[in-house]
Amino acid sequence: MISIPKQIIEKITEHAIQDYPTEACGYLTGKDDVAFDIIKMTNTDKSNEHFSFDPKEQFQAVKYARSRGESLIAVYHSHPNTPARMSQEDIRLANDTEINYIIFSVRDNTVKCFKVDKNKNVIEVPIRVI
């Protein structure tokens, strides 16, 4: 289970709507699967089907989390016109088995969380809104 403050869910939603029809993306910082903050990132692909982070922004995100004694605990992105599920591309690119993958569907106004194991099996992780 991952615990996410309602305000962070709202910020993910706002980011996804603001960037529509491009996929919005970013990180959540926190400890022990409890999110404390959101870091909005730039989708350098400017695509509605996939995203990539700017490496300089990624470095800044890591520095920011560490400065607060936190870690990057989740990657989030939006699916502008599809459900909140791991696409085949999401699964292929999910190389970190420790991080949570959060997907917000703009179309369905839903958010879901997943983990991907080393064999590329997808496990849905319950979200507790706090």
Secondary structure, 3 states (H helix, E strand, C coil): CEEECHHHHHHHHHHHHHHCCCCCEEEEEEECCEEEEEEEECCCCCCCCCCCCCHHHHHHHHHHHHHCCCEEEEEEEEECCCCCCCCHHHHHHCCCCCCEEEEEECCCCEEEEEEECCCCCEEEECEEEC
